[in-house]
């Protein structure tokens, strides 16, 4: 009799612990919006374009045709 109660209690403990572990987590909150525009909004600077072209040449990529 005691053996049945102990086994039943053990099975109950294992089944409830896995059910509690599988509980759905809350979705992460969306990041707050900032007032600033991003660093790459608008036209790139001349230094940025020069670095981009230099990187393209060093990597061996073909030039873009316009």
Phi, psi and omega in degrees: 000314180295324181297319180296318180294318180295316179295317179297319178294322178295317179296318178298318181295318180292318182291324180285328180292324178288327178292322178290326180290332182271012181297137182292132180274155179290149177290145179292144180290144179291143179295147181289142179286142179252160182280339183280149173282168182286169179289340184248026178274136178092203183278140176287153180285169180296323179295322178295317180294321179295318179295321178297313181295320178298318180295322179297317180293316182294328181279347179085014179284148179290151178290147178284140176266133180262000000 
